[in-house]
């Protein structure tokens, strides 16, 4: 397996690191929030930082989901058309369940039913978040599992020792990419860097007033933003192919810091890429 991964990296392991902008959370006193659809509706204060983002293809055979927090694997999807909603809802989630089970040995894997896609020419496509963040808290995990009629407090789940969220990213267009994903080695991120934030439904939750919510409102999706820290070690995999899958640990219950902070960024070396 290790030799196969090293072979996969050849031709990209010698590409240079890049200097690019990562947007962190700036100084603010109130709780950060962003609209779940229209990200222009937000109170988040941005603090852009120029950072070095390391090409880690040369370490692909050593990376661990539990140590660094991310890796890349070969994966040919059976989906023949990612614009076909039937395939992306029925085929792709089952594939991701198989991937995570194989990588982690998990006894039970449940995939979110609808992948988030950025497709050229689709005006409704969500742009990747150019913000240092992580997508899950325990509260958000519980809310999303309700879509599958799953209650983590049910007695059947007492048999499991760990609850984790793993996330995946695929470059449908193949190499190169104008806006790849950077991930921070989770060993370089401190729990003190993290700030809990909210996804809100702007029109129904807060307009025209400021957020008025009870601290126990468990129907508000939470995510995490991060303050700048010079110790953060940012990494990426330039020129991902369409038969490769970037996988990272997005959340682990009962572990306050062991999941991967990430952000999309504009790659200055791929300005003309699709």
Rosetta silent file (secondary structure, phi, psi, omega in degrees, C-alpha in Angstrom):
SEQUENCE: XXXXXXXXXXXXXXXXXXXXXXXXXXXXXXXXXXXXXXXXXXXXXXXXXXXXXXXXXXXXXXXXXXXXXXXXXXXXXXXXXXXXXXXXXXXXXXXXXXXXXXXXXXXXXXXXXXXXXXXXXXXXXXXXXXXXXXXXXXXXXXXXXXXXXXXXXXXXXXXXXXXXXXXXXXXXXXXXXXXXXXXXXXXXXXXXXXXXXXXXXXXXXXXXXXXXXXXXXXXXXXXXXXXXXXXXXXXXXXXXXXXXXXXXXXXXXXXXXXXXXXXXXXXXXXXXXX
SCORE:     score description
SCORE:     0.000 S_00000001
   1 L     0.000  -43.686 -177.819    0.000    0.000    0.000 S_00000001
   2 H   -63.081  -43.513 -179.975    2.765    2.468    0.909 S_00000001
   3 H   -64.669  -35.297  177.533    4.621    1.914   -2.385 S_00000001
   4 H   -63.211  -40.099 -178.877    1.338    2.353   -4.279 S_00000001
   5 H   -69.548  -37.731  177.913    0.761    5.706   -2.553 S_00000001
   6 H   -64.648  -41.576  176.413    4.296    6.869   -3.299 S_00000001
   7 H   -60.887  -40.105  178.768    3.784    5.977   -6.964 S_00000001
   8 H   -60.216  -33.465 -175.945    0.516    7.944   -6.902 S_00000001
   9 H   -80.265  -19.595 -173.276    2.409   11.029   -5.694 S_00000001
  10 L   -57.425  136.996 -177.212    5.124   10.971   -8.348 S_00000001
  11 L    93.880  -17.223  178.240    5.170   14.073  -10.511 S_00000001
  12 L  -120.018  -15.836 -177.622    3.502   16.138   -7.800 S_00000001
  13 L   -73.044  -12.412  179.092    5.793   15.509   -4.832 S_00000001
  14 L  -101.063   -1.131  177.446    8.371   17.947   -6.230 S_00000001
  15 L   -64.975  147.519 -175.738    5.965   20.874   -6.682 S_00000001
  16 L   -73.967  153.969  167.490    6.821   23.884   -4.562 S_00000001
  17 L   -63.162  159.733  179.035    5.012   24.986   -1.423 S_00000001
  18 E  -121.239  152.817  171.136    2.830   28.038   -1.973 S_00000001
  19 E  -103.524  122.410 -174.841    2.312   31.290   -0.121 S_00000001
  20 E  -148.627  170.891 -177.691   -1.393   32.112    0.006 S_00000001
  21 E   -91.885  127.874  168.869   -4.055   33.845    2.064 S_00000001
  22 E  -113.119  128.927  179.737   -5.929   32.015    4.808 S_00000001
  23 E   -91.285  117.756  177.263   -8.808   33.934    6.370 S_00000001
  24 E  -100.587  171.832  172.200   -8.967   33.592   10.148 S_00000001
  25 E   -78.937  126.377  177.522  -11.489   34.898   12.653 S_00000001
  26 L   -86.422 -174.808 -177.645  -10.572   38.405   13.750 S_00000001
  27 L   -69.437  128.627  175.063  -11.242   40.115   17.068 S_00000001
  28 L  -161.008  149.196 -175.880  -14.938   40.300   18.006 S_00000001
  29 L   -92.835  -31.406 -178.036  -16.942   40.188   21.232 S_00000001
  30 L   -87.747  167.483  179.905  -20.199   38.607   20.040 S_00000001
  31 L   -71.363  131.732 -179.648  -20.694   35.041   18.889 S_00000001
  32 L   -68.795  144.037  174.052  -19.867   34.652   15.172 S_00000001
  33 E  -145.131  156.725  176.413  -22.687   33.638   12.843 S_00000001
  34 E  -145.647  143.688  175.693  -23.205   33.162    9.124 S_00000001
  35 E   -65.513  141.437 -174.156  -26.271   32.536    7.026 S_00000001
  36 L   -69.424  -23.823 -179.941  -26.430   28.903    5.936 S_00000001
  37 L  -110.233  -54.699 -176.520  -27.040   29.816    2.264 S_00000001
  38 L   -98.308   99.402 -174.815  -26.010   33.437    1.685 S_00000001
  39 L   -72.527   -6.153  174.846  -22.599   33.857    3.294 S_00000001
  40 L   -73.815  -18.994  176.487  -22.686   37.613    2.697 S_00000001
  41 L   -90.925  100.233 -174.135  -25.154   37.766    5.605 S_00000001
  42 E  -165.215  159.200  171.879  -22.805   37.411    8.554 S_00000001
  43 L  -109.879    8.325 -174.086  -21.204   39.223   11.470 S_00000001
  44 L   -67.678  128.665  175.484  -17.883   37.392   11.110 S_00000001
  45 L   -93.228  122.929 -176.273  -14.819   39.623   11.279 S_00000001
  46 E   -94.494  137.836  171.664  -12.115   38.334    8.946 S_00000001
  47 E  -123.853   96.477 -178.985   -8.390   38.543    9.640 S_00000001
  48 E   -71.985  139.387  176.448   -6.484   37.480    6.501 S_00000001
  49 E  -130.700  137.256  173.380   -3.024   36.027    6.997 S_00000001
  50 E   -84.987  121.697 -176.276   -0.393   35.166    4.422 S_00000001
  51 E  -131.301  160.061  171.350    0.842   31.677    5.248 S_00000001
  52 E   -87.798  131.460  178.125    3.007   28.980    3.705 S_00000001
  53 E  -114.231  117.842 -170.039    0.970   25.976    2.599 S_00000001
  54 E   -84.903  129.816  170.424    3.097   22.837    2.336 S_00000001
  55 E   -72.348  115.449 -174.648    2.808   20.381   -0.530 S_00000001
  56 L  -107.962   19.141  175.509    2.625   17.059    1.373 S_00000001
  57 H   -57.839  -32.755 -177.675    2.567   14.634   -1.555 S_00000001
  58 H   -71.961   -7.901  178.063    6.066   13.541   -0.549 S_00000001
  59 H  -113.545   14.241 -171.701    4.659   12.334    2.803 S_00000001
  60 L   -58.103  -34.632 -178.856    1.569   10.598    1.436 S_00000001
  61 L   -75.013   -7.273 -176.700    2.672    7.141    2.613 S_00000001
  62 L  -109.184  -11.858 -170.751    3.085    8.370    6.200 S_00000001
  63 L   -73.401  145.078 -176.956   -0.085   10.393    6.767 S_00000001
  64 L  -132.120  139.347  177.465   -2.654    9.227    9.305 S_00000001
  65 L   -64.151  -29.305 -178.575   -6.267   10.253    9.925 S_00000001
  66 L   -91.718  -18.436 -178.593   -5.636   10.103   13.672 S_00000001
  67 L   -98.988  -71.328  176.541   -2.217   11.817   13.703 S_00000001
  68 L   -75.198  -33.966  177.533   -2.109   14.541   11.028 S_00000001
  69 L   106.676   -0.094 -175.333   -5.871   14.232   10.484 S_00000001
  70 E  -158.183  161.014  174.094   -5.980   13.687    6.697 S_00000001
  71 E  -162.423  173.619  174.095   -4.809   11.582    3.770 S_00000001
  72 E  -124.774  138.596  177.491   -5.481   10.941    0.062 S_00000001
  73 E  -127.874  160.592  170.718   -6.492    7.588   -1.405 S_00000001
  74 E   -76.376  134.718  177.561   -7.165    6.233   -4.883 S_00000001
  75 L  -157.460  114.569  174.647  -10.891    5.946   -5.509 S_00000001
  76 L   -94.493  115.811  179.428  -12.759    5.429   -8.758 S_00000001
  77 L   -80.623  146.477  175.009  -16.395    6.383   -8.310 S_00000001
  78 L   -81.062   -5.855  176.951  -19.149    4.482  -10.108 S_00000001
  79 L   -69.236  123.511 -178.244  -20.958    7.797  -10.609 S_00000001
  80 L   -94.314  -17.650 -178.626  -20.827    8.508  -14.340 S_00000001
  81 L  -149.424  107.813 -177.340  -22.391   11.981  -14.195 S_00000001
  82 L   -75.163   -4.413  171.830  -22.105   14.172  -11.111 S_00000001
  83 L   -88.036   -4.957  178.817  -24.868   16.402  -12.468 S_00000001
  84 L   -88.408  104.196 -174.648  -27.253   13.439  -12.138 S_00000001
  85 H   -62.799  -29.537  178.794  -28.886   13.960   -8.737 S_00000001
  86 H   -64.621  -43.996  178.821  -30.133   10.367   -8.628 S_00000001
  87 H   -66.960  -43.455 -176.685  -26.593    9.001   -8.878 S_00000001
  88 H   -69.666  -22.279  178.020  -25.138   11.473   -6.405 S_00000001
  89 H   -89.979  -32.007 -174.374  -27.874   10.647   -3.883 S_00000001
  90 H  -100.481  -41.110 -175.229  -27.993    6.864   -4.301 S_00000001
  91 L   -86.942  -50.266 -170.013  -24.546    5.746   -5.461 S_00000001
  92 H   -64.288  -44.092  178.780  -22.067    8.231   -4.009 S_00000001
  93 H   -59.671  -37.370  178.805  -23.093    8.110   -0.316 S_00000001
  94 H   -66.048  -36.801  177.526  -22.831    4.298   -0.321 S_00000001
  95 H   -63.439  -41.982 -178.953  -19.343    4.577   -1.813 S_00000001
  96 H   -66.919  -34.616  175.280  -18.275    6.992    0.917 S_00000001
  97 H   -61.571  -42.543  179.690  -19.581    4.632    3.599 S_00000001
  98 H   -65.733  -40.265  179.387  -17.419    1.864    2.143 S_00000001
  99 H   -60.765  -50.549 -176.725  -14.378    4.159    1.978 S_00000001
 100 H   -65.503  -39.591  178.565  -14.642    5.235    5.617 S_00000001
 101 H   -61.736  -41.854 -178.963  -15.294    1.694    6.826 S_00000001
 102 H   -67.640  -40.380 -176.968  -12.220    0.460    4.977 S_00000001
 103 H   -73.851  -32.421 -170.399   -9.967    3.279    6.217 S_00000001
 104 H  -112.081  -19.530 -174.006  -11.069    3.233    9.855 S_00000001
 105 L    74.897   14.830 -178.998  -12.492   -0.211   10.587 S_00000001
 106 L   -57.657  142.464 -179.690  -15.631    1.475   11.905 S_00000001
 107 L   -78.881  -23.674  179.529  -18.421   -0.955   12.797 S_00000001
 108 L  -146.093  131.468  179.450  -21.125    1.385   11.490 S_00000001
 109 L  -131.347  133.377 -178.967  -20.897    4.203    8.932 S_00000001
 110 L  -127.852  120.848 -176.934  -23.711    6.556    7.902 S_00000001
 111 L   -96.127  143.632  170.481  -23.216    8.947    4.989 S_00000001
 112 L   -63.025  138.998 -167.607  -24.881   12.303    4.491 S_00000001
 113 L   -76.062  -24.476 -174.305  -27.290   11.835    1.617 S_00000001
 114 L  -124.736  108.183  176.279  -26.488   14.856   -0.542 S_00000001
 115 L   -63.392  150.978  174.784  -22.899   15.787   -1.472 S_00000001
 116 L   -92.646  124.268 -175.099  -22.069   19.487   -1.755 S_00000001
 117 L  -126.290  145.302  171.947  -20.858   20.230   -5.269 S_00000001
 118 L  -112.127  104.891 -175.702  -19.345   23.167   -7.113 S_00000001
 119 L  -114.183  132.325 -179.814  -20.202   22.677  -10.783 S_00000001
 120 L   -58.984  132.859  178.414  -19.197   25.052  -13.556 S_00000001
 121 L    85.926   -1.286  179.112  -22.210   26.914  -14.928 S_00000001
 122 L   -98.233  107.066 -176.718  -24.415   26.131  -11.913 S_00000001
 123 L   -68.135  -17.057 -178.996  -25.509   29.473  -10.365 S_00000001
 124 L   -92.790   -3.015 -176.382  -26.781   27.698   -7.238 S_00000001
 125 L   -68.400  132.882  177.216  -23.501   25.927   -6.505 S_00000001
 126 L   -75.127  132.824  174.823  -21.980   26.819   -3.143 S_00000001
 127 L   -75.418  148.000  174.707  -18.446   28.152   -3.344 S_00000001
 128 L   -59.007  145.561 -176.724  -15.896   26.463   -1.083 S_00000001
 129 L   -76.822  115.858  177.284  -15.500   28.299    2.231 S_00000001
 130 L   -91.274   68.513 -173.551  -12.362   30.449    2.210 S_00000001
 131 L  -158.001  132.350  178.388  -12.234   30.569    5.984 S_00000001
 132 L   -66.644  113.274 -172.031  -10.275   28.580    8.577 S_00000001
 133 E  -155.423  169.249  162.411  -13.021   26.410   10.020 S_00000001
 134 E  -133.530  149.825 -164.988  -14.323   22.992   10.943 S_00000001
 135 L   -91.226  -13.593 -170.109  -17.885   22.007   10.091 S_00000001
 136 L  -126.840  146.832  160.297  -19.059   19.982   13.071 S_00000001
 137 L  -126.338  174.461  178.192  -19.739   20.093   16.777 S_00000001
 138 H   -60.971  -37.747  179.330  -21.508   17.353   18.736 S_00000001
 139 H   -61.920  -44.718  179.375  -24.713   19.389   18.511 S_00000001
 140 H   -64.932  -40.987  178.043  -24.477   19.605   14.718 S_00000001
 141 H   -58.813  -45.339 -179.411  -23.739   15.882   14.454 S_00000001
 142 H   -62.449  -41.568 -179.883  -26.866   15.069   16.473 S_00000001
 143 H   -63.790  -44.621 -177.206  -29.031   17.361   14.330 S_00000001
 144 H   -70.119  -29.958  177.501  -27.781   15.875   11.070 S_00000001
 145 H   -70.638  -20.636  176.311  -28.262   12.318   12.327 S_00000001
 146 H   -61.169  -27.936  177.230  -31.921   13.141   12.912 S_00000001
 147 H   -60.381  -23.699 -179.528  -32.260   13.052    9.101 S_00000001
 148 H  -105.764   13.517 -178.400  -31.591    9.318    9.442 S_00000001
 149 L    57.121   41.128 -179.178  -33.860    8.908   12.500 S_00000001
 150 L  -114.624  131.025  177.668  -30.815    8.249   14.638 S_00000001
 151 L  -118.205  112.198 -175.718  -30.530    9.300   18.275 S_00000001
 152 L   -63.877  -18.808  179.227  -27.001    8.952   19.646 S_00000001
 153 L   -84.917   -3.121  179.502  -28.361    8.720   23.193 S_00000001
 154 L   -65.126  147.982 -177.433  -30.323    5.556   22.322 S_00000001
 155 H   -55.822  -29.983 -177.284  -29.184    2.396   24.189 S_00000001
 156 H   -62.418  -22.510 -177.220  -28.011    0.729   20.953 S_00000001
 157 H   -90.056   -2.279  178.325  -25.138    3.221   20.690 S_00000001
 158 H   -65.908  -19.432 -178.011  -23.703    2.397   24.110 S_00000001
 159 H   -76.519  -14.329 -175.357  -21.710   -0.411   22.448 S_00000001
 160 L   -94.627  136.356 -176.681  -19.578    2.020   20.429 S_00000001
 161 L   -90.406  -21.545 -178.759  -16.374    3.445   21.905 S_00000001
 162 L  -138.480  145.500  172.085  -15.861    6.289   19.400 S_00000001
 163 L  -125.833  116.362 -177.398  -18.044    8.632   17.338 S_00000001
 164 E  -129.043  153.327  169.327  -16.241   10.396   14.496 S_00000001
 165 E  -111.115  127.551  173.728  -17.127   12.418   11.424 S_00000001
 166 E  -115.538  137.578 -177.227  -14.963   11.894    8.340 S_00000001
 167 E  -119.027  154.913 -177.472  -15.252   14.225    5.370 S_00000001
 168 E  -132.230  156.287 -178.251  -14.166   13.839    1.757 S_00000001
 169 E  -143.687  127.570  179.674  -13.235   16.167   -1.119 S_00000001
 170 L  -127.298  136.436  176.440  -12.931   15.227   -4.780 S_00000001
 171 L   -91.581  100.288 -174.061  -11.728   17.401   -7.657 S_00000001
 172 L   -65.459  -28.181 -175.999  -14.211   16.546  -10.403 S_00000001
 173 L   -86.379   -8.569 -175.976  -12.281   18.468  -13.062 S_00000001
 174 L    75.773 -177.348 -175.402   -8.934   16.822  -12.410 S_00000001
 175 L   -71.806  152.107  -14.812   -5.631   18.762  -12.215 S_00000001
 176 L   -93.004  178.390 -176.790   -5.057   21.590  -11.642 S_00000001
 177 L  -124.334  135.488  179.945   -7.459   23.443   -9.367 S_00000001
 178 L   -74.222  -26.499 -176.314   -7.793   27.177   -8.835 S_00000001
 179 L  -135.365   77.666  179.008   -9.234   26.707   -5.334 S_00000001
 180 L   -77.771 -178.788 -179.072   -7.869   23.607   -3.581 S_00000001
 181 E  -107.302  130.441  172.532   -8.349   22.666    0.058 S_00000001
 182 E  -103.563  141.323  176.982   -5.761   23.357    2.735 S_00000001
 183 E  -127.663  143.909  177.986   -5.786   21.411    5.986 S_00000001
 184 E   -93.795  130.134  172.742   -3.895   22.113    9.166 S_00000001
 185 L   -51.285  120.864 -170.768   -1.930   19.268   10.741 S_00000001
 186 H   -64.679  -19.004  177.036   -4.149   18.705   13.768 S_00000001
 187 H   -71.374  -15.596 -178.588   -1.096   18.470   16.037 S_00000001
 188 H   -94.844   -1.637 -175.253   -0.388   22.146   15.283 S_00000001
 189 L  -108.580  130.529  179.311   -3.843   23.355   16.347 S_00000001
 190 L   -98.937  149.651  176.860   -4.698   24.175   19.949 S_00000001
 191 H   -59.691  -27.650 -179.718   -8.165   23.982   21.482 S_00000001
 192 H   -71.672  -15.591  178.351   -7.690   27.623   22.497 S_00000001
 193 H   -76.586  -18.363 -168.070   -7.588   28.625   18.817 S_00000001
 194 E   -90.743  138.158  177.302  -11.162   27.423   18.277 S_00000001
 195 E  -130.237  125.239  178.642  -14.305   29.584   18.581 S_00000001
 196 E   -69.729  138.290 -179.013  -17.821   28.127   18.311 S_00000001
 197 E  -134.531  172.982 -176.392  -19.999   29.781   15.670 S_00000001
 198 E  -124.192  140.089  161.452  -23.528   29.409   14.276 S_00000001
 199 E   -92.641  130.255 -177.125  -25.119   28.740   10.920 S_00000001
 200 E  -126.384  158.192  169.229  -28.430   30.586   10.898 S_00000001
 201 L   -94.972  100.409 -166.189  -31.443   30.968    8.665 S_00000001
 202 H   -54.369  -50.030 -173.945  -31.161   34.718    8.314 S_00000001
 203 H   -66.170  -36.458 -174.661  -34.726   35.591    7.360 S_00000001
 204 H   -94.783  -22.353 -173.675  -36.403   33.411    9.967 S_00000001
 205 H   -99.880  -40.344 -169.796  -33.918   33.541   12.822 S_00000001
 206 L  -129.588  -24.454 -177.426  -32.391   36.988   13.073 S_00000001
 207 L   -71.669  139.875   -2.655  -33.649   39.565   10.546 S_00000001
 208 L   -92.824    7.626 -175.971  -34.009   42.417   11.159 S_00000001
 209 L   -96.771  174.751  173.492  -32.679   42.115   14.731 S_00000001
 210 L   -71.103  169.318 -178.302  -29.528   40.624   16.193 S_00000001
 211 L   -58.528  128.707  173.117  -29.536   36.945   17.117 S_00000001
 212 L  -125.319  103.583 -176.083  -32.068   36.185   19.825 S_00000001
 213 L  -147.701  152.350  174.146  -31.745   32.572   20.827 S_00000001
 214 L   -81.368  142.129 -177.823  -31.695   30.408   23.879 S_00000001
 215 L   -61.411  -20.019 -179.648  -28.320   28.844   24.626 S_00000001
 216 L   -96.474   12.025 -179.844  -30.030   25.466   24.620 S_00000001
 217 L   -69.375  101.043 -173.311  -31.547   25.823   21.141 S_00000001
 218 L   -88.446   10.124  177.743  -30.397   22.510   19.679 S_00000001
 219 L  -101.686    5.398  177.292  -31.801   23.193   16.216 S_00000001
 220 L   -96.530  119.036  179.229  -29.144   25.751   15.345 S_00000001
 221 L   -67.090  132.404  178.646  -26.277   24.209   13.391 S_00000001
 222 E  -107.182  153.807  169.178  -22.909   25.007   14.920 S_00000001
 223 E  -145.021 -177.959 -176.611  -19.458   25.092   13.355 S_00000001
 224 E  -126.322  137.384  171.062  -16.034   26.286   14.504 S_00000001
 225 E  -110.206  168.253 -173.637  -13.839   29.168   13.441 S_00000001
 226 E  -134.551  139.760  173.853  -10.201   29.653   14.366 S_00000001
 227 L   -79.897  154.756  178.011   -8.002   32.484   15.594 S_00000001
 228 L   -63.173  145.447  175.379   -4.577   33.006   13.983 S_00000001
 229 L  -154.009  122.238 -177.009   -1.669   31.064   15.444 S_00000001
 230 L   -63.579  -13.200  179.600    1.819   31.036   13.966 S_00000001
 231 L   -80.852  -14.127 -178.685    2.148   27.378   15.004 S_00000001
 232 L   -59.706  131.397  179.179   -0.492   26.243   12.500 S_00000001
 233 L  -110.520  101.449 -176.651    1.050   23.967    9.882 S_00000001
 234 E   -86.591  139.293 -175.592   -0.998   24.240    6.697 S_00000001
 235 E  -135.834  156.809  172.940   -0.817   21.448    4.115 S_00000001
 236 E  -158.328  168.954  179.442   -2.354   20.609    0.738 S_00000001
 237 L  -118.843   95.794 -178.500   -2.297   18.194   -2.194 S_00000001
 238 L   -67.499  147.684  172.218   -1.816   20.127   -5.447 S_00000001
 239 L    59.148   48.621  174.198   -3.328   18.876   -8.706 S_00000001
 240 L   -59.300  144.104  176.879   -5.660   16.229   -7.336 S_00000001
 241 L   -96.616  161.157 -176.006   -6.990   13.831   -9.960 S_00000001
 242 L   -70.970  -12.970  176.491  -10.628   12.894  -10.346 S_00000001
 243 L  -102.406   24.401  177.134   -9.887    9.313   -9.246 S_00000001
 244 E  -123.777  150.942 -176.088   -8.420   10.470   -5.930 S_00000001
 245 E  -131.035  121.996  173.400  -10.182   11.250   -2.700 S_00000001
 246 E   -86.454  125.437 -176.643   -8.995   13.597    0.037 S_00000001
 247 E  -123.696  135.394  176.054  -10.256   12.321    3.405 S_00000001
 248 E  -142.941  158.082  178.001  -10.013   14.076    6.772 S_00000001
 249 E   -83.960  112.234 -175.788  -11.340   13.710   10.293 S_00000001
 250 E   -88.221  -19.066 -178.990  -13.961   16.415   10.681 S_00000001
 251 E  -172.238  146.505  169.061  -14.971   15.731   14.271 S_00000001
 252 E  -138.919  123.807  178.752  -14.539   13.309   17.155 S_00000001
 253 L   -64.373  148.509  178.631  -16.856   13.282   20.152 S_00000001
 254 L    65.334   21.226  175.781  -15.185   13.513   23.584 S_00000001
 255 L  -140.188  110.964 -167.638  -12.075   14.999   22.024 S_00000001
 256 L   -76.681  -10.749 -176.782  -11.921   18.772   22.190 S_00000001
 257 L  -142.501   -3.950 -170.946   -9.307   19.405   19.520 S_00000001
 258 L   -88.389   60.184  167.757   -8.564   16.295   17.462 S_00000001
 259 L  -147.149  161.100 -163.247  -10.154   17.206   14.165 S_00000001
 260 L   -88.562  117.005  168.526   -8.834   18.954   11.110 S_00000001
 261 L   -68.146  139.308 -177.308   -9.194   22.703   10.612 S_00000001
 262 E  -148.381  165.584  178.430   -9.431   23.426    6.897 S_00000001
 263 E  -162.951  137.791  165.995  -10.018   26.172    4.351 S_00000001
 264 E   -70.392  152.692  178.061  -10.293   26.546    0.614 S_00000001
 265 L  -149.564  155.754  177.107   -7.738   28.994   -0.770 S_00000001
 266 L   -82.451  117.101 -179.820   -6.842   30.623   -4.077 S_00000001
 267 L   -82.392  111.984 -176.597   -3.726   28.895   -5.417 S_00000001
 268 H   -66.749  -16.873  179.726   -1.598   31.627   -7.031 S_00000001
 269 H   -88.048   -6.014 -178.051    0.228   29.023   -9.151 S_00000001
 270 H  -125.790   39.474 -172.699   -3.026   27.782  -10.739 S_00000001
 271 L   -61.810  -28.186 -176.970   -4.682   31.079  -11.613 S_00000001
 272 L   -98.840    7.534 -178.116   -5.816   29.848  -15.033 S_00000001
 273 L   -74.537  161.222  178.360   -7.113   26.460  -13.865 S_00000001
 274 L   -71.283    0.000    0.000  -10.815   25.506  -14.094 S_00000001
